[in-house]
């Protein structure tokens, strides 16, 4: 035991234990208290073999954030008891925002009388709008259907009673919702004719949240991470959710978010959320700003990780604080590197962690964590680094099944190198996914490619997945394939036939997105498809051009993108070969005028098109004219069956 050894050293005057001998009785008292309070950290038997095989592990506890955690708890209590309140955790990358949220979730569940914690994360390379929020509720549906069948049945009944068939429109955004609704519920009733579909989807999600919140005694807690990458559609939904939540009769909701506030401009969508929320008289916003760890807090982190008393680890912690300026992610990355270089190691003779203080002090460390991670990546085996670069093209995480398919198609080792990265603590592996342990690691892996090379990588992976979609007639990877190719862009496609294939791929992806009621993504796929059409496409690829423009115009109407709609319908009307091919674009234009409250203009457009067909509407309508038209219609229909 270090305590006994250090007491003996202090008595005999030996200070050979790297200055670990006690100088004051108060130090003995403090160490004894720590052992009593945290026996699992300071009194457990040190497993030398496990430490040698598994390396360093950092627990889930946060250090030096007690005040911020308490502020978050108080905000939560006010939000679920008296007034609707939203919390925003701000700070630079790697400062510990996500860790603070996880610690809050744990404490809210264990100490606060329960709470259902839902979380979603915005991803820079995730192109599907509303993904982070819908994924959070999809995970809720999966958890509920597997862990609490009685409440799942209660939620199912409430959703069907309060939302009826409309709930089916949410199944595409939350696939696991079908497990709650049951096999007897038809989930294929999506309304693809809804005007301004994004508003409708936002309304349905708000209704969904209102219904499920009434089915639980515990509050619902929604955490959204990395909001610096929030999209405009998610911003609008978040505002609507907060407005809806603040009007609930019984407060059962708590929203809190995190963001890198140093990466947010004045025009960022998140600032729109915060400004609009602050304008609501009944919604309060609390900002919690995280700063670098103090020397004492950093020493707590090191002490816990090494299971050594803070008095012993203080010299090491002081060196680390000097080199990292107190960034938690930076500290952990440096400690992992020290372990790899055997400057921090499990000591056989001392049966505990030990370190080479002089060599660590002399070690050159870059000023920021991004540069440090980049240099540490350079020391990875080339096969591991290449696999990490591939994974980074898909964002913060990717399904293992997708990586397996990609490995087979591009003939590059991926699974084994990524498993090695898991062992090296660069990646995690959970729920059938590989994921980067921190978004800074993903950004570093992505930055290993030169900017001009990234489009080639995206195109390669997209084309490989597209080949699987066509060959196996399986659209499971259709959206991912189209998204990857679109990240590459039209400039990568040289061959005209390949460009046409990509245009058709985006056409299929857009149709699939429409079937999922995701008209925002569908519009983007159709627009990308149009961008791959080459000069003279109205003559050379007439059919695919007509369909892409028509469907893009339909989505523009649904998403209220009126200027884009006018351009698309104008192109169709200008290039269509016959009236039948113009008809859909004309109808969309009439709908636009109608929904824009321009009824006289809509009527004029109808009349002009009827006139071009030789049909004239009478200026005055009489009873005899009505009877004549009815009789004429009956005659036309007489020879037709039902």
N, C-alpha and C positions, 0 to 999 in steps of 0.2 A: 504493500500500500504506500503510495507516494506520501501521504500525510505522515505516517509513522517514520518513514525514511527521512523526510525533511525535518521532522522534529529531532531525530537523532543527530542529523547533520548540524542543526543549530546548537545542540548541546556540546558536541565535540569540536565545534568551530570549523567544520568542513564545508566548503562551498564548491565542491567538485560537481555538483548536480546542476550546472549551468545557472548558478545563482538561485537555486530553488529552496535553500534552507530558510526556515522561518526567522524573521527578525523581531516580530511582535506577537504577543499572545492573541491580539485581535485578529491576526491572520488565521490562526488556528481555529478561532471561533467562527470566522466567516466560512472557512472551508467545511467545517462540521455541519454548519447550517445548510450549505449547498448539498452536501451528501444526504442529509435528511430530507430536504425538499425535492431533490432529483436523484433518487437512488439508481434509477434506470440508466442515468447518464454517467454518474461518477462512482458507483459501487459495483457495477456489473463486472464479471470476469472478462478480461480482454482476450478476445479470440484472435490469436496471432495468425493462425492459418487463414481464417476468414478475411482478415484485414489484408493479408498478402495476396489472396486470390481476387477479392472483390474491389480492393482499393478504397478510395474515399467515398463516403456517402454523407450527404447533407440532409438533415431532417426537414420536416415541413414547418417547424416553428419559425416565427419571425422574431428578429432581435432589434431592439431599439425603436420599435414602432408601437409601444404600449399606448402612448397618447393618441396616435392616429387611429389605432384599433378601438380605443374607447370612444373617440369621436364618431366613428362609424357605427358602433353599437348604439350610441345615444340617438343618432340620426334614424336608425332602424326602429328603435322603440317609439320615437315620435311618429314615424311614418305609419306604423300599424296600430297606433292608439289614439292619436289626436289629430295631427295634420299631415297631409300628403307631402312627403319630402323626398328629394332625389340627391344622391351623393355622387361626386365625381372625384376619383383618385387621379392626381396629376403627378407627373415627374418624367425624368429622362429615361431612355431605354436602359433596362437592367437595374433600375433603382429599387425594384421589389414590389411593384404594383400588383402583379398577379398573385404573389405569395401572400400579400396582405389580404387579398380577397378570399383566398383559400382558408386562411386562418380565421377570418370573420365567419365564413360559411360553417366551419367546424364549431366555432364557439356559439353561433346562433342556434345550431342544431342541438348541441349538448347542454348549453347553459340557458338558452332563451326560451325554453318550452317548445322546441321544435321549429320547423321552418322547412319548406321545400325549396331547395336551392337549384336554380336553373342557370346555365351559363352558355354563352355563345361568344365566338371570337371572330372579329373581322380580319380578313386576309387580303393582303395587297394584290395577290394573284388570283383571288376568287372573284369571278366576273358575275356570278349570279346575284342579283339584288335580293335583299331581305334574307340572304342565306344565314347570317349569324343568328338572327332572331328566330327564324323558322326552325333552324337546327336545334336551338335551345328547347323549343316546345316539342319538337320531334323526339328529342332525348327524354323529355318528360313523359311522352306517350309510351315510349319503350319501357321506361322504368315502371310506370304505373301498370302496364299490361303484364309485366313479369313479376312484380313484387307485391302488388296490392289489388288482387282481382275484385274484391268487394267494392272498393272505391272506384275501380275501373268501370264496373257495371253501373254504379251511381252516376259517374261522369257521362257514360254512354247514353243513359236515359235522359239526363239533363240536356245534353247536346242535341239529341233528336227532338226533344220537346220544344226547346227554345230556338233552334236554328233550322230544323226540318231538313229538307233535301239540300239546302245551301251548304251544309257542313261538308258535303262531298267535294266542294271546290277547294277545301283545305287539304285533302288527302295528298294531292300532288306536292304540296309544300311540306307536309308532315306525313310521310309514308306510314310511320308507325301508328298514326291515328286510326288506320284501318283495323289494327289489332284490338283497339278499344271498341270501335263501332260494331265489330262482329261480321261474320260471313254473310249474314242476311241483308246487310246494308249495301245498296248500290253506290259504289264510289266512282262511277263513270258517267256522271251526269253534269260534267263541267259545261258551263254556259260560255261558249266562245263568241257570243254576239254582244257581250256586255260592253257598253261604252264606258270609257275611262276605267278600265279593269283594275288598275293599280289602286284606285280609290275603293273599289269594291272589295279587293283582297284585304286592304287595310281595315276596312269596316268588319269583315268577317273574322279577322284575327283578333280584333278588339272584342267582338262578341264572344269569341272562343275563350279569351282570357277572363272575361266577366263571368261566364258560366262556370269554368273550372274553379275559379277562386271561391265560388259559393259552395263547392262540393268538398272543400277541405276546411278543417278546423284550424290547421296551421296556415300561416301567411305564405304567400308565394314570393320568393326572392329571385329577381332576375339580374344577373351580372353580365355585362357586355364588355369584353376585353378589346384592347387595341382600337379604340374608337377614332383614332387619327386616320383610319382607313374606312370609315363609315361611308356608305354611298347615299346619294340623295333620296332614293326610295326608302331606305331604312331610317333616315332622318325623319321623313314625313310620318312613317309608321310609329316611330318612337314618340314623336310629339302627340300623335293621336292616342297612343296607349296611355301616356301620362294624363292627357285631358280626360280620357275615359276613366282611368284609375282614380283620379282625384274626385270624380263624381259618384263613386260607389258609396252606397249607404254605410257599409261596414268596411273599414280600411283593412285590406288583406294583401296589399301589394307593396313591395319595396324594390325600387330600381336603383342600381348603382353601376357606375361605369368606370373605365380607366382609359387614359390617353397619354400620349407623349405631347405635352402641351408646348414643347419647344419646336414641334413640327406642324403646328396648326396656324394657318394664316387667318387674317380677319374675315376672308370670304369662305372659309372652310365650312362644309355642311354641319359639323358639330357645333360651330358657333351659332348657326341658325337655330339649332335645337335649344341651346342654352339661352339665347336671347328671347326666343318665343316662350320658353318655359318660365323665364323670369318675369315675363309680362302677364302671366296668369296670376291673379291675386291670391289664389289658394294653393299655390305650389311653391315650396321653398327649395332652393338649391344650395347644397353645402359642398364646398371644394376642400379636398384634403391633399395638400401638397407634400410629397415625399422628398426629403433631402438626403445627401449621402450620410452613411452611418458614422457616428462618433467613434473615437478609439475604443471606448468602453463597450459600445454595442457590437462593434466588429470583433472585439475579443470574446464576447458571448458566443458569437457565431463560430469562431475558431474553436473555442473551448468545447462547445457542444459537439462539433463535428469530430474532434479528436478524443472526446470523452476524457479530457484532462481538465483539472481545476483552472479557473481563469488566472489565478496567480502564476501558474506555470506557463500558460500560453501567452501571457501578456507581451513578452519580448518579441515573439513571432508576430503577434497581432499588430504591434507597433510598426514593424517593418512592412507588413502588408498594407497597413493604412497609409504609410508614406508613399508606397508605390501605386496604390489604386485610388487614393483620395476618397475611400469609403464607399465605392460602388459595389453592392452585394454581388452582382453578376461577375464583375471584374475580380473580386476576391476569390470567388469559387473557381473561376477559370485559372487564375494564377496558382491556387493550391493544387488543382488537378495537374497543372504543368510541373509543379514541384514534385509531385508524386511520380510522374512519368520520368523525371530526370533523377530520381532517387535522392533528392534533396529533402524530401519529406517521406518518411518510411516507417514501417512497423519494425521496432527494434527487438531482436531476439533476446539480447541481454537484459534490457530494461522492461520487456514485456508491455510495451506501450508505444504510442507514436513518438517519434523523435525527428530532429531536423538539423540541418547544417546551417546554423544561423549566419556565419560569416559569408558563406557562398551565396546564400539567399540575398543577403544585403548587397553583395557585389553584382548580383544578377541584373542585367539590363532589361527593363520592362517599358514598352511603349506608353505614351501618355493616355491613350484611350483604349477601351475594351475592344472596339472594332478592329483596330490595327493589331492588337494582341491576338485576337481570334484568327485573323488572317494569317499571321505568322505561325500560329500553332497548327492551322490547317495545312500549311506548306510541309509540315513534318509528317503528315499522315501518309500511309501507303497510297500510291497513285491510284490503285484500283478502288480504294475506299473514297478518296476525294472525288473521283469521276462519278461514283454512284451517288454521292451527296449532291453533286451538281445536278444530276438528273432529277433527284427527288425535289430539289429546291425549285425546279421549274413548275412544280404542281402546287407550290405554296407551303404552308406550315406543316401539312400532313398529306398523306396519300394512302389509299387502301393497299394492303399487301397484295391482294388479288390483282390489282391493276399493275403493280410493279412486277409481279410474276409474268403477266402477259407481255409487258414491255420488254422484260429481260429476254423472253423467247423470241420476240419479233426483231429487236435491234441487235441480237447476238452479242450482248454485253453483260458481264456478270454484275448483278445488282443485289440480289437477296443476301448472299454471303457477305459482301462488303458492308451492306447496311447493318447486318447483324453484328459485324465487327465494330461499327460505329455506335451501336447500342451498348456493347460491352465497354466502349470508350467514353460513354456518357455524353456523346454528342447527340444521339437520338434516344427516343423512348419508343416503346412498343406496347400498344394496348388496344383492345377492342378491334383487332384486325387491321390496325393502322401503324405505319411508321410515322413518327412526328419528331420535329426538332425540339430539343429541350428548352430552347428559348428562340424567340423570333430573330434575335441578333445572329444566332447561328445560321438560320435559314438565309438571312440577308447576306451573310458573309459567303456562304456556299454559292449563292446566286451571283455574287460579285466576282467570283473566280472566273467567270466567263467575260470576255471582252464584250462591250455593248453591241458591236456589230456581229458577234457570234450568237447572241441570245436568240435572235429571230430564227437562225438556222437550227438551233437545238429544239425550240418550240415546234418548228415545222416538222422536224424529223420524228419527234414523239407523237405528234398529232397524226401524221401520215401513217405511222405504224399502227396506231389504234384504229384509224379509219379503215385500214386494210382488214383488220379483224372484224370490224362491223360489217363490211361488205361480204367477206369470205364466209363468216359464220351466221350471217343474217340475224345478228344479235345487236340491238341498239343500246345495250347497257353502257357502252363507252362512247356513244354517239356525241353527246354534248361535250364530254371531255376532249374528244378528238377534234371537234370543230373549234373549241375554245383554244386549244394549243396551236392549231394551224393559224387561227386568227391573231394570236399573239405574235406569230411569225410575220404575218402581213403579206399582202399581194406582191411586194417587191421580191419576195423569195421565190415565187412561182414563175418560172421562165417559159415552160411548155404550155401552149394554148389548151391542149386536151386536159392537162392536169388542172389548169385554172378552171375549166368547165366542171371538172369533177369536184373541186372544192366548192364551187358555187352551188352545185347540187347537194353536196354534203351540208352546207349551211341551210339550204332549203329544207332538207329533212330535219335538221336540228331545230329550226324555227317552228316547223309543224309539231314536233314533239313538245317543245316548250309551250305552244298554244294549247295542246291537249292537256297540259299541266296547269293551265290558267296563268302561266307566267308570260304575259304579253310583253313585258319590258325586255326580258331576255330574247323572246321570239323576234321582236323588232330589231334587236341588235344583230341576231344571226342573219335575218333577211338583208339588213343593210350591209353586213360583211359579205354576204353572197353577191350582192350587187357590185361590191368593190372588186370582185374577182372577174367580172365580165369584161371582155376585151372590146376594143373599138369595133364598131359594126355589129355588136351583139344582137341588135334588134333584127338584123337580116340573117345572121349566122346561127344564133341560139334564141330564136323567137319565143318558143314555148316556155323555156326556163326563165327568160327575161320577163315575160308577161306574168308568170306566177309569182316570181320574187317581188316585182313591183306592186302587184295587187295585194299580196299578203302583207308586205311592208306598209302599204297605205292603210290596210285594215287595222294593223297594230298601232299605227300612228294615231288613228282615230280613237282607239281604245285607251291609249296613253295620253291623249289630249296634246299631241305634238302637231299642232295645226299647220305650221309653216312647212314642216317636212311632208305632211300629207298633201299639201297643195302641189309641191314639187313632184311627188311620186305619181299622183293621179294625172297631172299635166303631161308627164312623160308617157303614161299609158295611152291617154286620149290622143296624143300626137302620133304615136307609132303603131297603135293597134290596127290590124288589117280589116276589121269589120266591126259593125255596131255591137255584135254579141261579145266581142273581146273588150270593147269599151264599157260594156254595161256595168260591170262590178265597180269600176273606177267612178263612173257617173253616180251610181247609188251611194258610194262612200262620200262623194262630194256633196250630194243632196243631204245626207245625214249630218255632215259637218255644218252645213248652213242651218239645218233644223236645230241641232244641239247648241248652236251659237246664237239662237234666238233671232235668226235672220229668215223668218218664214216667207216674206215676199220674194227674197232672192231664191229661196229653195223652190217656190212655185214657178218662178220665171225659168229656172233651170229645167224643171220638169217639162214645162210647156215647150221650150226651145227644142228639147230632145224628141218630144212627141211630134213636133212639127217636122223635124228632119225625117221622121218615119211616115209622114203623110197623115198623121192624126192631129186633129184640132179639137181642143176642148171648147165647148160652147161658152160664149160670154155670159148668157143668161140660161139658167136651167129651169125648164118647166116640167109639170107633171107628165105631159105627153112625151117629152123627150126622155124622161126617166123610164116610162113604160116601154118606149121603143127600144132603148138600150137593154132593158131586162129581157124582152122578147128575143132580141137579136142574140144575146148571150146564151139564152136557152137553146136557140136553134144551133148555135155553134157547139154546144155541149151535148146535144141530143145523141150524137153517134158515139160518144165516149162512155166507157164503163167507169164504175166507181174506182 
